[in-house]
Amino acid sequence: MKIGISCHHTYGGSGAIATELGKALARNGHIVHFINRAAPFRLGSFSRNIFYHEVEAMHYPLFECPFHSLALASKIAEVAMYEKLDIVHAHYAIPHALSAILARQMVEDKCSKAQCFRIATTLHGTDITVVGADSSMHGAVRLAINKSDGVTAVSGYLKRETEALFEPRRAIEVIANFVDTNEFSRMTDVEPIREQLGLGGEKICIHISNFRPVKRISDVLKTFSRIVEKVSATLLLVGDGPDRGDAETWSRVHGIAEHVRFLGKIDDIVPLLSVSDLMLMPSNAESFGLAALEAMACGVPVIVTDAGGFPEFIVHDKHGYLVAPGNVDLMAEKSLDLLLDEELRMRFSRACVEQARKYHISMLVEQYEQFYSRLLDTEAGVTGQ
């Protein structure tokens, strides 16, 4: 198959999944065209089956916003026509699915319905729970879902949220997020990594996110402040975003700054996970929780909130602990249970690795291939146009 992929190129779970999916499809012999404003952050080196097309949007003083969505639609239409794409896979309803729908309208007079590309849309969370929940965008998101030929969500939780918010006509399939357990595997020789980071023999906690309010960075710091009262530990904070400044201030004001490392955006997180003993993810909700799955693949037990997609792949008291959002005291208590009992932590670690293998990329990519095939077997225009 010839597959176009449009996704957010920046740091985040949706871009990571879209890119890893494209790379895996290319390894399986499919031709993959990434159509983006910039190269996705996990794309890395190119292969013979991967191509990248940059979207350049004009700016015009009369309008407040750049023409990115329109430029993206034009580029999708161009690539689809010249490369004869079978599928355009949009990751996020806004703007990618809407741009793909507009692109198909741009070329429909140049190809028969049977020849036009199908539109697959994957909902990742923010496009539903944040953008879609805004009344000004509700209709646009619903249109993007209904006019796609097929729609997937990364968790049962997100599917239920989408159906409750939008009552879509389009059926939504669940294809969970995945991890390449060949890449995300705990490194054995971690002393050079610890030395490079200036770490000693203390316990290591880690948090990875885009530092938005929903991630509750303050709860990460409050939990860690209780941990460091009982055990020698360092907190690695990976990522960046609007709440980073407040987090830095909080750590200084509360006297834990010397134990906290703000590492910023880092693409290769396996070395960091390999030196970590515990992950803290106190989000209000996660559509899936890819960072937690990647940590589990590296043998890192997780303390997460009992919300969103977390309970779909994390079993309480086996892979870590599920606690109510905002319950910092319990999160700290369960963290200390693991950090002070190495035998218990190692049992959880082994269980995490076993669980992550059930979400290996090869199995989930096969589900996407079957999904694409079903779309191509459907008469064009009956579902999406």
C-alpha positions as CSV (number, residue, x, y, z in Angstrom):
1,M,0.0,0.0,0.0
2,K,0.9,3.6,-0.5
3,I,0.1,5.5,2.7
4,G,0.3,9.2,3.6
5,I,0.6,10.2,7.3
6,S,-0.1,13.6,8.7
7,C,0.6,14.2,12.4
8,H,2.0,16.7,14.9
9,H,5.7,16.7,14.5
10,T,6.4,18.0,18.0
11,Y,7.2,16.2,21.2
12,G,4.2,14.1,22.3
13,G,2.5,10.7,22.2
14,S,0.5,11.2,19.1
15,G,3.5,12.2,17.0
16,A,5.5,9.4,18.4
17,I,2.9,6.8,17.6
18,A,2.3,8.1,14.1
19,T,6.0,8.1,13.3
20,E,6.7,4.7,14.7
21,L,3.7,3.3,12.9
22,G,5.0,4.8,9.6
23,K,8.5,3.4,10.2
24,A,7.0,-0.1,10.9
25,L,4.8,0.0,7.9
26,A,7.8,0.9,5.8
27,R,9.7,-2.1,7.2
28,N,6.7,-4.2,6.2
29,G,7.2,-3.1,2.6
30,H,4.6,-0.3,2.4
31,I,5.5,3.1,0.9
32,V,5.0,5.8,3.5
33,H,4.8,9.6,2.8
34,F,4.9,11.9,5.9
35,I,3.2,15.2,5.1
36,N,4.0,17.7,7.8
37,R,5.0,21.2,8.7
38,A,8.3,19.7,9.9
39,A,9.9,16.3,10.1
40,P,8.4,14.3,13.1
41,F,10.8,14.3,16.0
42,R,11.2,10.5,16.0
43,L,11.6,10.0,12.3
44,G,15.4,9.7,12.5
45,S,17.2,8.4,9.4
46,F,15.2,7.8,6.3
47,S,14.6,4.4,4.6
48,R,14.0,3.5,1.0
49,N,10.3,3.3,1.7
50,I,9.9,6.6,3.6
51,F,9.4,10.0,2.1
52,Y,8.9,13.4,3.8
53,H,7.0,16.3,2.3
54,E,7.2,19.7,4.1
55,V,4.1,21.9,4.3
56,E,4.9,25.6,3.8
57,A,2.1,27.9,4.8
58,M,1.9,31.5,3.5
59,H,1.3,34.4,5.9
60,Y,-0.9,37.3,4.9
61,P,-1.3,40.4,7.1
62,L,-5.1,40.6,6.6
63,F,-5.6,37.4,8.5
64,E,-4.6,36.7,12.1
65,C,-3.7,33.0,11.5
66,P,-1.4,31.4,9.0
67,F,-2.9,29.2,6.3
68,H,-1.5,26.0,7.7
69,S,-4.6,23.8,7.4
70,L,-5.2,25.0,3.9
71,A,-1.6,24.5,2.9
72,L,-1.7,21.0,4.5
73,A,-4.8,20.1,2.4
74,S,-3.1,21.3,-0.8
75,K,0.1,19.4,0.0
76,I,-1.9,16.2,0.8
77,A,-3.8,16.6,-2.5
78,E,-0.6,17.1,-4.4
79,V,1.2,14.1,-2.9
80,A,-2.0,11.9,-3.2
81,M,-2.3,12.6,-6.9
82,Y,1.3,12.3,-7.9
83,E,2.2,9.4,-5.6
84,K,-1.2,7.6,-6.1
85,L,-1.8,7.2,-2.3
86,D,-4.2,4.5,-1.2
87,I,-4.6,5.8,2.3
88,V,-4.1,9.1,4.1
89,H,-3.9,8.5,7.8
90,A,-4.6,11.6,9.8
91,H,-3.5,11.6,13.5
92,Y,-5.8,14.1,15.2
93,A,-9.2,15.2,13.9
94,I,-8.0,18.9,13.9
95,P,-6.4,19.9,11.7
96,H,-5.2,16.7,10.0
97,A,-8.4,14.9,9.3
98,L,-10.2,18.0,8.1
99,S,-7.3,18.9,5.9
100,A,-7.4,15.4,4.4
101,I,-11.1,15.7,3.7
102,L,-10.6,19.0,2.0
103,A,-7.7,17.5,0.0
104,R,-9.9,14.8,-1.3
105,Q,-12.5,17.3,-2.5
106,M,-9.6,19.1,-4.3
107,V,-8.9,16.0,-6.4
108,E,-12.2,14.3,-6.7
109,D,-12.8,15.8,-10.2
110,K,-9.5,14.2,-11.3
111,C,-10.2,10.7,-10.2
112,S,-13.1,8.3,-9.9
113,K,-14.5,7.5,-6.5
114,A,-12.9,4.1,-6.6
115,Q,-9.5,5.7,-7.3
116,C,-9.6,8.4,-4.6
117,F,-7.6,7.8,-1.4
118,R,-9.4,6.7,1.7
119,I,-9.1,8.7,4.9
120,A,-8.2,7.0,8.2
121,T,-8.4,9.1,11.3
122,T,-6.9,8.2,14.7
123,L,-8.1,10.1,17.7
124,H,-5.4,10.6,20.3
125,G,-7.1,12.5,23.1
126,T,-6.5,16.2,23.1
127,D,-8.5,16.6,19.8
128,I,-11.5,15.2,21.7
129,T,-11.1,16.1,25.4
130,V,-9.7,19.6,24.9
131,V,-10.1,20.9,21.3
132,G,-13.4,19.1,20.7
133,A,-14.8,20.0,24.1
134,D,-14.6,23.7,23.2
135,S,-17.9,24.8,21.8
136,S,-16.3,26.7,19.0
137,M,-14.6,23.6,17.6
138,H,-17.3,20.9,18.4
139,G,-18.9,21.0,15.0
140,A,-15.5,20.8,13.2
141,V,-14.4,17.8,15.1
142,R,-17.7,16.0,14.6
143,L,-17.4,16.7,10.8
144,A,-13.8,15.3,10.8
145,I,-15.0,12.1,12.4
146,N,-18.1,11.6,10.3
147,K,-16.4,12.4,7.0
148,S,-13.5,10.0,7.5
149,D,-13.7,6.6,6.0
150,G,-12.6,4.9,9.2
151,V,-11.8,6.1,12.7
152,T,-9.8,4.6,15.5
153,A,-9.2,5.6,19.1
154,V,-6.2,4.7,21.1
155,S,-8.2,3.4,24.1
156,G,-11.7,2.3,25.1
157,Y,-11.8,5.3,27.4
158,L,-11.3,7.7,24.5
159,K,-13.8,5.9,22.3
160,R,-16.5,6.2,25.1
161,E,-15.6,9.9,25.6
162,T,-15.9,10.6,21.8
163,E,-19.2,8.8,21.5
164,A,-20.6,10.7,24.6
165,L,-19.4,14.1,23.4
166,F,-20.1,13.9,19.6
167,E,-22.7,11.1,19.1
168,P,-20.9,10.4,15.8
169,R,-22.4,8.4,12.9
170,R,-19.0,6.9,12.1
171,A,-18.2,3.7,14.1
172,I,-15.0,4.0,16.1
173,E,-12.6,1.1,16.4
174,V,-10.1,0.8,19.3
175,I,-6.4,0.1,18.3
176,A,-4.3,0.7,21.4
177,N,-1.0,2.5,21.4
178,F,2.1,0.3,21.1
179,V,5.8,0.1,22.0
180,D,8.7,-1.3,20.2
181,T,10.0,-3.6,22.9
182,N,13.2,-4.2,20.9
183,E,14.0,-0.5,21.2
184,F,12.4,0.1,24.6
185,S,14.3,-2.4,26.7
186,R,16.3,-1.8,29.9
187,M,20.0,-1.3,29.3
188,T,22.3,-3.5,31.4
189,D,25.4,-1.2,31.6
190,V,23.9,2.0,33.1
191,E,26.9,3.2,35.1
192,P,28.2,5.4,32.3
193,I,24.7,7.0,32.1
194,R,24.5,7.6,35.8
195,E,28.0,9.1,35.7
196,Q,27.1,11.4,32.8
197,L,24.0,12.6,34.7
198,G,26.1,13.0,37.9
199,L,24.0,10.5,39.8
200,G,25.3,8.4,42.7
201,G,23.6,5.4,44.3
202,E,20.3,7.1,45.1
203,K,16.9,6.0,43.8
204,I,15.7,7.6,40.6
205,C,12.1,8.8,39.9
206,I,11.1,10.0,36.5
207,H,8.3,11.9,34.9
208,I,7.9,12.5,31.1
209,S,5.3,14.8,29.6
210,N,4.6,18.1,27.9
211,F,4.2,19.9,31.2
212,R,0.5,21.0,30.6
213,P,-1.9,21.5,33.4
214,V,-3.6,18.2,32.8
215,K,-0.3,16.5,33.7
216,R,-0.4,17.9,37.3
217,I,3.4,18.6,37.5
218,S,2.8,20.1,41.0
219,D,1.6,16.7,42.2
220,V,4.8,15.1,40.8
221,L,6.8,17.6,42.9
222,K,4.7,17.3,46.0
223,T,4.9,13.5,45.8
224,F,8.6,13.6,45.3
225,S,9.1,16.0,48.2
226,R,7.6,13.4,50.5
227,I,9.7,10.6,48.9
228,V,13.0,12.5,49.4
229,E,12.2,12.9,53.2
230,K,12.4,9.2,53.6
231,V,14.9,8.0,51.0
232,S,17.8,9.4,49.0
233,A,16.5,10.1,45.6
234,T,16.7,12.2,42.4
235,L,13.8,13.2,40.2
236,L,14.3,13.4,36.4
237,L,11.8,15.7,34.7
238,V,11.8,15.1,30.9
239,G,9.9,17.4,28.6
240,D,8.9,21.0,28.5
241,G,5.8,23.1,28.4
242,P,3.8,25.9,30.0
243,D,4.0,24.6,33.6
244,R,7.8,24.2,33.6
245,G,8.5,27.7,35.0
246,D,6.2,27.2,38.0
247,A,7.7,23.8,38.6
248,E,11.2,25.2,38.8
249,T,10.0,27.9,41.2
250,W,8.1,25.4,43.4
251,S,11.2,23.1,43.7
252,R,13.3,26.0,44.8
253,V,10.8,27.5,47.2
254,H,10.2,24.0,48.9
255,G,13.9,23.2,49.1
256,I,14.1,20.2,46.8
257,A,15.8,21.9,43.8
258,E,19.1,20.1,44.4
259,H,17.3,16.7,44.0
260,V,15.4,17.7,40.8
261,R,16.8,17.6,37.2
262,F,14.9,19.5,34.5
263,L,16.3,17.8,31.4
264,G,14.0,19.3,28.7
265,K,12.9,17.6,25.5
266,I,15.0,14.4,24.9
267,D,14.3,12.1,22.0
268,D,16.2,9.1,23.2
269,I,14.6,8.3,26.6
270,V,15.7,4.7,26.9
271,P,18.9,5.5,28.8
272,L,16.9,7.7,31.2
273,L,14.3,4.9,31.8
274,S,17.1,2.4,32.2
275,V,18.5,4.2,35.3
276,S,15.0,4.9,36.7
277,D,13.4,3.0,39.6
278,L,9.9,4.4,39.4
279,M,7.7,6.6,37.1
280,L,5.3,9.1,38.5
281,M,2.3,10.1,36.3
282,P,-0.5,11.9,38.3
283,S,-2.4,13.2,35.3
284,N,-6.1,14.2,35.6
285,A,-6.6,11.8,32.7
286,E,-4.7,10.2,29.8
287,S,-6.3,9.0,26.6
288,F,-3.8,6.1,26.8
289,G,-0.6,6.9,28.6
290,L,2.2,6.0,26.2
291,A,5.0,7.3,28.4
292,A,3.9,4.8,31.1
293,L,3.9,1.9,28.6
294,E,7.4,2.8,27.4
295,A,8.6,2.9,31.0
296,M,7.1,-0.5,31.7
297,A,8.9,-1.9,28.7
298,C,12.1,-0.8,30.3
299,G,11.1,-2.5,33.6
300,V,10.1,0.7,35.4
301,P,7.0,0.3,37.7
302,V,4.5,3.1,37.5
303,I,2.5,5.1,40.0
304,V,-0.4,6.6,38.0
305,T,-3.9,7.9,38.4
306,D,-6.9,5.6,38.2
307,A,-8.3,7.6,35.2
308,G,-8.5,7.6,31.5
309,G,-6.7,4.8,29.6
310,F,-4.3,3.9,32.4
311,P,-6.5,1.1,33.9
312,E,-6.7,-0.6,30.5
313,F,-3.1,-1.8,30.6
314,I,-1.9,-1.2,34.1
315,V,-3.0,-3.6,36.8
316,H,-3.1,-2.2,40.3
317,D,-0.6,-3.9,42.7
318,K,1.1,-5.7,39.9
319,H,2.6,-3.2,37.5
320,G,2.4,-0.3,39.9
321,Y,-0.4,1.5,41.7
322,L,-3.5,3.3,40.5
323,V,-4.5,6.2,42.8
324,A,-7.2,8.9,42.6
325,P,-6.2,12.1,40.9
326,G,-4.9,14.6,43.4
327,N,-4.2,12.0,46.2
328,V,-0.6,13.0,46.7
329,D,-0.3,11.3,50.1
330,L,-1.3,7.9,48.7
331,M,0.9,8.3,45.7
332,A,3.9,9.1,48.0
333,E,3.0,6.1,50.3
334,K,2.9,3.7,47.4
335,S,6.1,5.1,45.9
336,L,7.9,4.5,49.1
337,D,6.5,1.0,49.3
338,L,8.4,0.2,46.1
339,L,11.5,2.2,46.6
340,L,12.1,0.8,50.1
341,D,11.4,-2.9,49.1
342,E,13.7,-3.9,46.3
343,E,12.3,-7.4,46.1
344,L,8.8,-6.0,45.6
345,R,10.0,-3.4,43.1
346,M,11.8,-6.1,41.0
347,R,8.7,-8.3,41.0
348,F,6.7,-5.4,39.7
349,S,9.5,-4.6,37.2
350,R,9.4,-8.1,35.7
351,A,5.6,-7.9,35.4
352,C,5.8,-4.6,33.6
353,V,8.1,-6.0,31.0
354,E,5.8,-9.0,30.4
355,Q,2.8,-6.6,30.1
356,A,4.5,-4.3,27.6
357,R,5.2,-7.3,25.3
358,K,1.5,-7.6,24.8
359,Y,1.6,-4.2,23.2
360,H,4.5,-4.9,20.9
361,I,4.5,-2.8,17.8
362,S,4.3,-5.7,15.4
363,M,0.9,-6.9,16.7
364,L,-0.7,-3.4,16.6
365,V,0.7,-2.6,13.2
366,E,-0.9,-5.7,11.9
367,Q,-4.2,-4.4,13.2
368,Y,-3.7,-1.1,11.3
369,E,-2.9,-3.0,8.1
370,Q,-6.1,-4.9,8.5
371,F,-8.0,-1.7,9.2
372,Y,-6.5,-0.1,6.0
373,S,-7.5,-3.2,3.9
374,R,-11.1,-3.0,5.1
375,L,-11.2,0.7,4.0
376,L,-9.9,-0.1,0.6
377,D,-12.4,-3.0,0.2
378,T,-15.2,-0.5,0.9
379,E,-16.6,1.4,-2.2
380,A,-15.2,4.9,-2.1
381,G,-17.7,7.5,-1.4
382,V,-20.1,5.3,0.5
383,T,-18.4,5.8,3.8
384,G,-16.5,9.1,3.7
385,Q,-17.8,11.3,0.9
